[in-house]
Amino acid sequence: MDASYRRAGAGSGSAPRSVEDIYKDYRARRSAVLRALTHDVEEFYALCDPEKENLCLYGYANEAWEVALPAEEVPTELPEPALGINFARDGMNRRDWLALVAVHSDSWLISVAFYYAARLNRSDRKRLFGMMNDLPTVFEVVSGGVKQSKERDRSGTDNSGRNKLSAKQTSEPRLENNAREPDEGYDEDDGYHSETLCGTCGGIYSADEFWIGCDVCEKWYHGKCVKITPAKAESIKQYKCPSCCNSKRPRPL
């Protein structure tokens, strides 16, 4: 695809100006990126060859996606996606790598939208962000966090921060590799197999049990294995597992 054609939005015509047009552009690019990271993930994975030069994932206003070299012109006509996503592919767990690409893609999508929104007034920018924020992020869809987010919205509470259980449930990357449309059907937990093991008993992570993470070694534990209840966890600002508590710091020379 020609570089100038690609930077212009792949056939999107003139730059979007209104809140509605910018949101339409954002949603189309988002759908393209989601398709690359879900339905077309095998093709996307193969294209991100670590032996090639710095590659970027582009999503276009016509809902097409492309893995390509970055723009040569400086400054670029539009904000550019994360550079060199292919280099980390073979050095990371596949799900973690896809989740990382998803996070950077969310950042890029927002930057493009607010590049177009620079001339909007404060009220319109706020309305645009609200419309965008009503959609799950690419990371939420790819990592499987959409269901947890919806459940949190229904309960009217945000358990982020010190609630270790919620942090664990939303932080494990997961990929739904199927033929469904990117914006539909990502609430299912089918095919989810966490690789996280309890640092004490070696048991496999289960969302039905309370877990707590050590802020020092970053290992995860069954609450029952380290004698921590959900209520007690709420009062802990920084949790140190038994191993980290018992480890002796080296004395200074």
N, C-alpha and C positions, 0 to 999 in steps of 0.2 A: 504494500500500500504506500503511495506517495506520501512523503513526510509532510508537505504543506497541507495536503488533503486530510491527513491524519490529525494534525494539530488543530485544524479548523472544526473538527468534530465529526468527521466521516459523513459528509453529506447533510449536516444539520442545517445548512443555510446560514442566515445571519445570526449573530450572537443573541441569545435570549435576553430580554430586557425586563419583562414583567415578572412578578412573583410566580405566577402560574407557569410561565414558559421556563423559568429557571428550575422550578420544581420538576417539570416534565423532563428536562434535560438531565437533572440529577437522578431521577428514577430510572430513566433509560440506561444511563451509564452504570448505575448500581445493578440493574438486571443483567447487564452484560458481564460484569465482574462476577456476580453470583453464578452465572452459567459456567464461566470458566472454572470456578472453584468447586462446583458441585456436579452438574450434569456432564460437563466436558472435562472433568478433572484429569482423566487419563491422558487426553490430548495435551492439556495444559502442562501436566507434569513432564511429559516427554519433550515439550518445546523448551522447557527451562533447563537446558543442558548446561551444567557447570563449566564445561569446556569452552563455551561460547563467551562472547564479550558481555559487558554489562547489559542486562535485559530488564525491561519494564513490562508491567501488565497494564494495558490500556482498555478502557471501556468507552464505547462511543454512543453518540446520541441516537444512532440507528439500532442500538442494542446488540451490536457486534463487539467482539473482543479480539485483542491481538497481543501477542508477546513480541516485542520489538525493541530495537535500540532506541535510546533517548534522542531527543531533538538535538541537532547540532548548533542551531542558532542560539545566541545568548544576548539579551534575555529571551526566553521562550514566549510564544504567543499565549500559552496557558500554563498553569502550574503543572509540573511533571510528576508522574508516579515515583514510588521508591525505586532507586537505581540498584541494579545488581541482585535482584531477587533469586536469580539462578545459582549464585555462588554458594548459598547456604543449603541448597536442596539436599545434598547427600550427606551433610554434616549434622543433620537434625532428624528427629523422629518425623515421619511424614505428616502426621496430624498436627504436630507443633509447627512445622514449616508452613503448612497451609493456613493455620491460624495466624501466624506472623504476617503472611502476605495479606490476609484479610484485614488485619489491624491497619497496616499501611495503606491498603486500598480505601478503607473508611476515611482516613486522614486526607487522602488525595481527592476523594469525591467531595468532601466538604470544602476543601480549598478551591476546587473548580467552581462550585456553586457560589461561594462567597466572592470569588473573583468577578463573576458576573453580577453579583449583588452589590458591588462596591458603590454603585450610584443610587441604590435604593435608600429611602429614608429609614430612620430607626424603627418605626412601626412595621414597615414592610419586611425589614430584615428579621425582626422578631417573629413575624407571621411565617416567613419562609423557613426559619429554623424549626418552628413548631411543626410544620408540615413534614419536614424531613425527619424530625425526631419521633414522629408517630410510626415510622417504619423501623423494623428491626435493623440493627447494623449488620454489615456483611460478616463481621466477627461473630455476632450472636447466632446467625444462621449457620455458618460453617462450623462453629464450635459446639452447636447444640444448646446454646443458652437462651433460645427464644422461649422455650416452655417455662423455664425458671423465671424469666422476666415477666411473662404474662401472669404467672401465679403470684408474683410479688405485687404486680399492679392490682390484681383482684383483692388481695388481702389488705391493700392500703398501707403496707409497711415496707421499709427498705432496710434489709438486714445486712447491708454492707458494713465494712469497717471491721469491728471486733468479732462479728459472728463468723466463726471459722467454718461452720457447716455450709452456709450459703456461699462463702468464698470458694470452698472446694467444689460445690456443685456447678458453679458457673465458670471455673477456670480450666477445666479439662477440655482440650480441643477434641472435637468429634466431627466426622464428615458423613453426610448422608449422600451416598453415591447412587442415585437412581434417576429415573427419567421424568420426575415431576418438575413443573415449572419452578423457577427459583423463588418466587414469592409465595408459593403455596405448599402446604403439607409438611412444614419443617417442625411441627410440634411433636412428632413421634420420636420415641426413644429406641426404635428398632435398630439393632446392630451396634448398640453402644457397649463397648467392653473397655473399661478403664484398666490401665496398666499400673495404677498406683497401689502399692502394698503398704500395709501397716508396719511401721518401724519396729514394733514390738513382737507381734505374733505372726507377721507375714501374710495376714489375710488380705484378700482383694477388696478394693474400695466398693462400697455399696451406698447408694443415695438414701437407703432406708435406715442407716445407722449414723450416729453422731461421730464426726471426726474432728480433730483439731490439728493444726499445723504448727510446727516449731518455727519461731521467727529467727532462730540462729542457724540450724542446719537445714531448715526447709523440708524436713521429712514430715510425713503425715501419720497420725496414730488414731486408733479407735479411742474414743473417750474413755471407755471402760478399761482399756489396757493401761492407761496412764492416770486413771482415777480422776478424770475431769468430766463434770456434768455440763450440759448446755447452760444451766443457770450460773455455774461457777465461771464458765468461759466468758460470760458477759462482763465480769469484773476484772478480767485479766487484760492489762494493756499490752504486755509483750510476753508471749508464752515461750518458755524454755523447757524442752523435753528432759526426762531424767538423765539421759546420756550427756547432754550439754551442761546440765546442772552439776554433774559429778566430775566433768573434765576439769583438770587443773590447768590454769594458765601458766605458761613458762615464766619463771622469775627473770626480771631484767638483769643484765650483766653489770 
